[in-house]
Amino acid sequence: MTSAVTTDTSARPGYGQLLRTPGALGFVLPGFAARLPFGMLTISILLLVQHTTGSYGSAGIVAAVTGISMALSAPLMGIFTDRFGQSAVLVPVVLAHAAAVSGLAALALADANVWFLALAAIPTGASVPQVGPMVRARWAARLEGSPLLPTAAAFESVTDEFTFVVGPVLATALCTGVHPAAGLVTEATLTLLGGLLFAARRASQPRTHAPSAPGEKRTFALSHPGLRVLVFAFLGIGAVFGGMQVSLAAFSNEIGNPGANGLLYGVFAAGNMIAGIAMGAVAWKIGPRRRLILGYVGLTAAASVLWAAHSVILLGALGLVVGLFIAPALITGYTMVEQLVPANARTEAFTWLTGSIAFGQAVAVILAGRLTDAHGSAYGFLVPMAATALALAVLLTLRAKLAPKAPSRIVNSSGPGSEAAAGAETGAGAAACAEGAARAEGAARAAGPVRAEARTEVTAPATPSTAPRDRVNERGMGHRVPVTVD
């Protein structure tokens, strides 16, 4: 099982330093192989079902059922993963997914009724392996307390965007150039092989969190108010993805250039990737809660003017801006999980956020599709505008719930200075030497309360000979008292 590693905080956080984390490549590479098929699933279903039924509406129903089923099952998969371990959950899930996708493809090729296809889509979506949250949970366990954690969140966001760019292109080429079912067959095969390979990397898995005593209750991720606020925020992000997919395709058809859809969505995804890369390369001096709100304000403002674009150039520019603002909100939200949710429910927390995106996307596809069919693409763009505005209102109203928990001060004490350090922990002062009660009291009064902006370490002298009597040891000798404040 993995354990947190110590990172050199003096170095500038960056992707090179991140990937040099011991054992990182061992789960990053197979994790990418296992999650690439995720970007192939929806488009493969759309193309196959449209081919066999001749209806984009029927294909949209089957794809939406798949997305909603995945969104509802993802948190349950996260709970089981935290309880039993990643490999124990992932192996049967990828086997079930391969079987479910094969069954759906067989029914579609047999010209089954759309409602039978929708029923088959339920296990297909429910068995989608949550590899992305599992990779994020490994990063969180590996880098707990490290300044590289936001860089890891940015790296994962860029990886997600890359899969959403490459996956649909690969699936489209297979479905149109090989066979209508080739996309689904390839998706099932890659999910099976990649998932088994990722599950085999047991050394980097976070430890399980089984109840240690009979009757002990487990903490569920959604019981933490901050995560519930993030779920609302991610619903809005998912609605942006779904609304953009439908509305950009409709706009391209309206102008008589269906091929422009790929270009416009590619620009949108490129904006997200560029911002994600930049997020991981910057050493931020403002707290994550403020970053999340500022990013969401920009996202809402950009999404609110999409409906007014009437040219490819203008819509492409606005789509780029929307993508640029998605990454700060998305990455910061994932980063905040470490502060808001304990380690024993972290994978579940990540799956709630991933499922929230999928649910928001599925609902947006349905709403934007109906509005587009009835009134045109401009009305489809109203879905991202309304969803982000609602999510922003929730964020601003409940922003206090996103504050980290009370500062945690852990004193590793041994020797004569332990009692004085414990006194600092309860608020009496910083620390005191063990030469006498009077000297300890004086040192506590001199030290005063501890303040920190984001993450500060205050250290107390271990012995009278290693530091002055009335000041905190600045060279890191003695007791370490980490303090985290938003």
Buried (B, 14 or more C-beta within 10 A) or exposed (E): EBEEBEBEEEEEBBBEBBEEBEBBEEBBBBBBBBBBBBBBBBBBBBBBBBBBBEEBEBBBBBBBBBBBBBBBBBBBBBBBBBBEBBBBBBBEBBBBBBBBBBEBBEBBBEEBEBEBBBBBBBBBBBBBBBBBBBBBBBBBBBBBBBBBBBBBBBBBBBBBBBBBBEBBBBBBEBBEEEBBBBBBBBBBBBBBBBBBBBBEBEEBBBEBBEEEEEEEEBEBBBEBBBBBBBBBBBBBBBBBBBBBBBBBBBBBBBEEEEEBBBBBBBBBBBBBBBBBBEBBEBEBEEBBBBBBBBBBBBBBBBBBBBBEBEEBEEBBBBBBBBBBBBBBBBBBBBBBBBBBBEBBBBBBBBBBBBBBBBBBBBBBBBBBBBBBBEEBBBBBBBBBBBBBBBBBEBBEEBBEBBBBEEBEBEBEBEEEBBEBBBBBBEEBBBBBBBBEEEBBBBBBEBBEEBEEEBEBEBBBBBBBEEBEBBEBBEEEBBBBBBBBBB
